[in-house]
Amino acid sequence: MKLRKLIAACSIMSLCAVVAGCGNNANEAGNRSANQGNNVSDVLEAGLNDETTEATTEAAAVVAPVADNKATTEPTTTEAVTEELVEETDDTDTATELETVVEAPEYDVDLTQLSSTMVYSEVYNMTTAPDDYLGKKVKMSGPFSVYTDESTGKNYFACIIQDAAACCAQGIEFELEGNYIYPDNYPAVGTEVTVSGTFDVYEEDGYTYCTLRNAMFE
């Protein structure tokens, strides 16, 4: 991929240099059954006949199941506690799932987060294998540069990326989104800028160039 003359010009100008307890009433039920037994003893002491004694004993037997039934209906409170525990567990699982959600990065290629050695290598890959980067959101930082084609008068804007030794440089063009007028809406040449945009390529005069479209200063 051909780089515009602005890169060479910048090199000459030294730009190359860049988140239950549940109380239950089971005891009361047992006491009720025991009290019923006391009533039977009273009847026996009163001298009632055996038939009356049997009827009273049967009555006691009837009361006891009622008490037992009461004891078995009380644990509804325990059931409610169990339901609450299940709900709390479900809430905990949901919270855990939410915590494991990882946000997608804002940029596909963030050159500002790379070391000077790595960033220059990444830019080199972008210019030699541009198809691998088509449509990706790219963010970069470096000195602002402008190249004017004298035959057409068209301006080409770029961000210069220097290598670790600051002796060589690569430039990536960008096209700002919106109606920007040069030089009114642009920084001075050599000013450090941060730009982001969508990576794309285009052909001109038989050469292929890379650029960031819909770009914006940050």
Summary of the structure (lengths in Angstrom):
residues: 218
radius of gyration: 42.9
end to end distance: 26.9
largest distance: 134.0
contacts: 585
relative contact order: 0.16
helix: 44%
strand: 25%
